[in-house]
Structure formats: C-alpha cells, structure tokens
Amino acid sequence: MLEVEGLNTTFDSDRGLVKAVQDVSFTLERGRTLGVVGESGSGKTVLSRSIMRLLPKSATITGKVSFLGRDLSDLSQRDMQDVWGTEMAMVFQDPMTSLNPVKRVGIQITESLDYHLGQKGKDAQETALALLRSVRIPEPKRRLREYPHQLSGGMRQRVVIAIALACGPRLLIADEPTTALDVTVQAQILDLLQTQQRDRFMAMMLITHDLGVVAGRADEIIVMYAGRIVEKAPTRTLFTEMRMPYTEALLKSIPKIENPSHTRLLAIAGRPPDLVNPPPGCRFANRCLYAQERCHEEEPPLQESGSPGHLYRCWYPVGTPEGKEALAKNLRDKELPPGVDASALEAV
C-alpha cells in the first residue's frame, strides 16, 4: 500500500545542506504496523513529514513515495489536502499544539467531517460523538462542548486521535504519540492506537525513541540513525538476532522491570554526527563499542543477515564472531568511545 524508495530529504541552512533523510526504502501493507525507532535527530519525524508532504519550502525531497499505487510526488499541494485525513492521517507529538485552543472540541472534529465528507449539522455531531466514544473519552457529549485546555493531556491526545480517524484513513502515522504523558496514560494511548489499527484494518507507522514501545505492537521495525536506516527486520527477528550495535545500545539504555533496582543502564556516549558535514565511514563509529579502523573510513552498506527481511549496516555485527572479537579487542585495549565507563559496560 505504501512504498518508499530511495527517499532523500535535505534542508537549506546558513551552514549548508542538511541531509536529514538519506536513501530510505521500505514498504508497508494494509493491516500492518511499522515501528520507526531512533534518537532525537535521527530523521524519524522528517521521514514521516516527507511521506505526508508536510515540510517547509526550505526542504527538498527526492526519491519515490507511492501510496495506493499513486506517486505522491506528482500531486500538488491542493491535491495532497484531499489525501490528508481521508487516505492518510497523522497524530503529532504534542496534542496541545495540534488542537486550536479557541475552538471547542466538537467543532474541531466536525470541521474535518465537513471538509472531506460533506457531513454537516446533526449528522456531523453524531459522528463526532461516536468518534469520542470509540477513543474511550468519558462523558463524550460534555467533552464536545469543552475547549482543549479543559481536558487532561491524555484526553487531548485521544481527541487528536479521533480527529485523525474521523474520515477513515487507510494509513495512520503516529509521531511520538505519548510525549509528555505519564506512564499509565502512555500505555492507554498505545493500546488505543493498536486497537483502532486492528479494528479498522489500517496500516500504521508508529514513531518512537523507545524500542519497548514497538516491541509488542509493530510487525516490523526500522531503526534510524543520522538520517539512514541502520537496521530493518521483523520485530521478533530484531530482538532475537539484532546485528547493529546502535540497536543494541538503544535496547541496553531501557530500564527493565525484572532487573534489580541497582542495575546500571548503559547510556550511549557522545552525540550524533553533523548532518551538514557527516563523517566518512559509519556514522555511528565515534560512539560505537565495536568500532575498528575500517568503520571510520568506509561506510557499510545495508546487507542481508540471512533471516528473511533482516537488513543491517555494520562491518562488525553484534553476535557474530567478528563482532565479538572487535568488542573484546576494544575492551582489552581500552579503545572505547569517549565518556564510556568500562566498568559500567561490564556490569550491564
């Protein structure tokens, strides 16, 4: 249903051309969920906005984005407005900035119904009420008359989801949908999205910095770093056969409930590279526990692991003899990235 092929997104800046997304390719079928994972600045949000064509004029997009057999790059901004909402929709990070603070919730839902479906008056009100019920908002009739500031953060995000689902899109992109919500509400919102995706048989892109969020919710996961895909695999394969050291580092930085309270988390040392002047070689090399001289000189291609659908970008993959040897050498010779505590590494 969604095919992305060789997608590149750049931005003009005072310092030069920012290469925010580079050579990204994937497919997403109806009824399936794709998790997109990476740190802030990895290119996740730019990727989603490139697909939706929601970028400023300073952005240049090349490559192909095909949705339902139609090349979106051929569509004008006016044509894309007909696609937004009815065929693809997006749930943004911050519900407070996604909603109009001076309009009642009901009006914001019915506006979309009027624009895309021509629903007005009582019919639109009934549909809005049904949408609020479907996203499990208590007292939905009262909420229709309220303003966004009168709702809790979790309820505001449910309203945003209701608006996104109002016109029955076939693709839903959820960009960090649990930002600034407490842990219990985060779980409720993620469960709600999963339920809606299954009930409506939509395709969904779930964008997050947390591998734990997509572990039980995505069919396939893409891991992004510095604008590139560094690993892509079916979810079970990624967690049992991960090959990219960056993926391993993301996983080790997540607290686990089964670990003792004194367990030390392994932070990823250093910072992502400059996307105006990216370094030669692997972009993760300066932060990587496995990095060898070759990593700083030659960028690895995406290569197959041997498991169906599993691709990774590394010269010394996790769990392989060459990877184990590279890590052991760096530990022995104390050739670790700046800021890495070897004792903490051994304790993890």
C-alpha positions in Angstrom: 0.0 0.0 0.0 2.8 2.4 0.9 6.1 2.1 -1.0 9.0 4.4 -0.2 12.0 4.0 -2.5 15.3 5.9 -2.3 13.8 8.8 -0.3 16.1 11.7 0.4 15.2 14.9 2.3 17.5 17.9 2.6 17.1 21.4 4.1 18.8 24.6 3.1 20.5 26.3 6.0 23.1 29.0 6.7 25.7 26.3 7.3 24.9 24.4 4.2 22.7 21.5 3.1 21.3 19.4 6.0 21.0 15.8 4.8 18.1 14.8 7.2 17.0 11.6 5.4 19.2 9.6 3.1 18.3 6.7 0.8 15.4 5.3 2.8 13.4 2.5 1.3 10.6 0.3 2.7 7.1 -1.0 2.1 4.0 -1.1 4.4 1.0 -3.2 3.7 -2.6 -2.6 4.9 -3.3 -4.0 8.3 0.3 -4.0 9.4 2.3 -1.7 11.8 5.8 -0.4 11.1 7.8 0.8 14.0 10.4 3.6 13.3 12.9 3.9 16.1 15.8 6.2 16.8 17.1 9.0 19.0 16.1 12.7 18.6 17.6 13.9 15.4 17.8 10.5 13.7 15.4 11.6 10.9 12.2 9.8 12.1 9.9 12.9 12.1 11.4 14.2 8.9 10.7 10.9 7.3 7.1 10.9 8.3 6.6 14.5 7.2 8.3 13.7 3.9 5.8 11.0 3.3 2.9 13.4 4.2 4.5 16.3 2.2 4.3 18.5 5.3 7.6 20.2 5.1 8.7 23.9 4.8 9.8 25.4 1.5 13.5 25.0 2.5 13.1 21.2 2.1 13.9 19.3 -1.0 12.5 15.8 -1.4 13.8 13.3 -3.9 13.0 9.6 -4.4 9.6 7.9 -4.7 6.7 7.7 -2.3 3.9 5.7 -3.7 0.6 5.3 -1.9 -2.2 3.1 -3.1 -0.4 3.0 -6.5 -0.2 6.7 -6.8 3.1 8.7 -6.8 2.6 11.4 -4.2 5.4 13.5 -5.7 3.2 14.1 -8.7 0.5 15.7 -6.6 0.1 19.4 -6.0 -0.4 20.8 -2.5 -4.1 21.2 -3.3 -4.4 17.5 -4.2 -2.5 16.5 -1.1 -5.1 18.3 1.0 -7.6 15.8 -0.3 -5.3 12.9 0.7 -4.8 14.2 4.2 -7.4 12.9 6.5 -9.3 10.7 4.0 -6.4 8.5 2.9 -3.6 9.2 5.3 -3.6 11.0 8.7 -1.1 11.9 11.3 -1.1 12.1 15.1 1.5 14.7 16.2 3.8 14.7 19.3 2.1 17.5 21.3 -1.7 17.4 21.4 -1.8 20.9 22.9 -0.2 22.4 19.8 -2.2 20.1 17.5 -5.6 21.5 18.7 -6.9 25.0 18.3 -7.1 26.5 21.8 -10.0 28.8 21.0 -12.3 26.3 19.3 -14.5 23.7 21.1 -13.5 20.1 20.6 -16.7 19.3 18.7 -16.1 22.0 16.2 -12.6 20.8 15.5 -13.9 17.3 14.8 -16.8 18.3 12.6 -14.6 20.7 10.6 -12.8 17.7 9.2 -16.1 15.8 8.5 -17.5 18.8 6.7 -14.4 19.4 4.6 -13.7 15.8 3.5 -17.1 14.1 3.7 -19.6 16.9 3.4 -21.2 16.0 6.7 -22.9 18.9 8.5 -25.2 19.6 11.4 -26.7 16.8 13.3 -25.1 14.1 11.2 -21.6 15.5 11.9 -22.4 15.9 15.6 -23.5 12.2 15.8 -20.3 11.1 14.1 -18.2 13.3 16.4 -19.9 11.8 19.4 -19.3 8.2 18.1 -15.6 9.0 17.5 -15.1 10.3 21.0 -16.8 7.1 22.3 -14.5 5.0 20.1 -11.4 6.5 21.6 -12.8 5.9 25.1 -13.4 9.5 26.3 -15.8 9.6 29.3 -18.8 11.9 29.1 -18.4 12.5 25.3 -21.4 14.8 25.0 -19.9 17.2 27.6 -16.4 17.0 26.0 -17.7 18.1 22.6 -18.6 21.5 24.2 -15.3 21.9 26.0 -12.1 23.6 25.0 -8.7 21.8 24.8 -7.4 23.5 28.0 -10.2 21.9 29.9 -9.0 18.4 29.1 -6.2 16.4 30.6 -3.1 15.6 28.4 -4.3 12.1 27.8 -7.8 13.2 26.8 -6.4 15.8 24.4 -4.3 13.1 22.7 -7.5 11.0 22.4 -9.2 13.9 20.7 -6.3 14.3 18.3 -6.6 10.6 17.5 -10.4 10.9 17.0 -9.8 13.8 14.5 -7.2 11.7 12.7 -9.6 8.8 12.4 -12.6 10.9 11.5 -12.6 10.3 7.8 -11.4 6.7 7.8 -7.8 6.9 6.6 -6.0 3.8 5.3 -2.7 4.9 6.8 -2.1 6.4 10.2 1.2 7.9 11.2 1.7 8.3 14.9 4.7 10.5 15.7 5.8 10.0 19.3 2.1 10.0 20.4 2.9 9.6 24.1 5.2 12.6 24.5 4.7 14.4 27.9 2.2 11.9 29.1 2.6 9.9 32.3 3.5 6.2 32.1 0.0 4.8 32.7 -1.6 7.2 30.2 1.2 6.3 27.7 0.2 2.6 27.8 -3.5 3.5 27.4 -2.8 5.7 24.3 -0.6 3.0 22.7 -3.2 0.3 23.4 -5.9 2.5 21.9 -3.9 3.1 18.7 -3.3 -0.6 18.4 -7.0 -1.4 18.9 -8.0 1.2 16.3 -5.5 -0.1 13.8 -6.7 -3.6 14.1 -10.4 -2.8 14.1 -10.1 -0.5 11.1 -7.5 -2.7 9.3 -5.3 0.3 8.7 -1.6 0.5 8.0 0.2 2.3 10.8 3.6 3.9 11.3 4.5 4.1 15.0 7.4 6.5 15.5 9.3 6.5 18.8 12.7 6.7 20.5 11.8 3.7 22.7 12.2 0.1 21.4 10.0 -1.0 24.2 7.1 0.9 22.8 7.1 -1.1 19.5 8.2 -4.4 20.9 4.7 -5.8 21.2 2.9 -3.5 18.8 4.8 -3.5 15.5 5.1 -6.2 12.8 8.3 -4.8 11.5 10.8 -2.3 12.9 13.1 0.2 11.2 16.0 1.6 13.2 17.2 5.0 12.0 20.5 6.9 12.9 21.7 10.1 11.4 19.2 10.0 8.6 19.8 6.5 7.5 18.2 3.1 8.1 20.8 1.1 10.1 18.7 -2.0 10.7 15.3 -3.3 9.5 13.7 -6.6 10.4 10.5 -8.3 11.5 10.0 -7.5 15.2 10.8 -10.9 16.6 13.9 -11.2 14.5 15.2 -7.7 15.5 15.0 -8.6 19.2 16.5 -12.1 18.9 19.0 -11.6 16.1 19.9 -7.8 16.2 23.1 -7.1 14.4 23.6 -3.3 14.6 25.5 -2.0 17.7 23.3 1.1 17.7 20.1 -1.1 18.1 21.8 -3.0 20.9 22.8 0.3 22.6 19.2 1.6 22.4 17.9 -1.7 24.0 20.5 -1.5 26.8 19.6 2.0 27.6 16.0 1.0 28.5 15.2 0.1 32.2 13.7 -3.4 32.6 11.3 -4.2 35.4 12.9 -7.6 36.0 16.3 -6.1 36.7 17.4 -5.2 40.3 17.0 -1.6 41.3 20.7 -1.1 41.4 21.2 -2.2 37.8 23.2 0.5 35.8 21.9 1.5 32.5 24.3 1.9 29.6 24.0 5.3 28.1 25.1 5.9 24.5 28.1 8.1 24.8 28.7 11.1 22.5 26.4 12.9 20.2 25.0 12.2 16.7 27.1 13.5 13.8 26.7 16.8 12.0 24.3 16.2 9.1 25.8 19.1 7.1 29.2 17.6 7.1 28.8 13.9 8.1 32.0 12.0 8.8 33.4 9.4 6.4 32.7 5.8 7.2 30.0 4.6 9.5 28.1 7.4 11.1 27.8 5.6 14.4 31.6 4.8 14.6 32.6 7.6 17.0 30.0 6.3 19.6 30.3 2.5 18.9 31.7 0.0 21.3 32.6 -2.3 18.3 34.2 0.2 16.0 37.5 -0.6 14.3 39.7 1.4 11.9 37.6 0.3 8.9 34.5 1.7 10.4 35.9 5.3 10.4 37.0 5.0 6.8 34.4 3.0 4.9 30.6 3.3 5.2 29.0 -0.2 5.4 26.1 -0.9 3.0 22.7 -2.4 4.1 23.3 -6.1 3.9 21.2 -9.2 4.5 21.6 -11.2 7.7 20.3 -14.5 6.3 17.0 -14.2 8.1 14.1 -13.1 5.8 13.6 -9.4 5.7 16.5 -8.6 8.0 18.9 -5.9 6.9 21.7 -4.1 8.8 24.5 -1.7 8.2 27.7 -2.8 10.1 31.1 -4.3 9.5 31.3 -6.0 12.9 27.8 -7.1 13.6 26.5 -7.9 17.1 26.5 -11.6 17.9 28.9 -12.6 15.1 32.5 -13.9 15.6 33.9 -10.7 14.0 31.7 -8.6 16.2 32.6 -10.4 19.4 36.3 -10.2 18.5 36.0 -6.4 17.8 34.3 -5.8 21.2 36.8 -7.9 23.1 39.7 -6.1 21.5 38.3 -2.7 22.3 37.7 -3.7 25.9 41.1 -5.3 26.2 42.9 -2.3 24.7 40.6 0.3 26.3 39.7 1.7 22.9 36.2 2.8 23.8 34.3 5.9 22.8 34.9 9.0 25.0 32.7 9.0 28.0 32.2 5.2 28.2 32.8 3.7 31.6 34.3 0.2 31.0 33.2 -1.0 34.5 29.6 0.1 33.7 29.8 -1.8 30.4 30.9 -5.0 32.1 28.2 -4.7 34.7 25.4 -4.5 32.1 
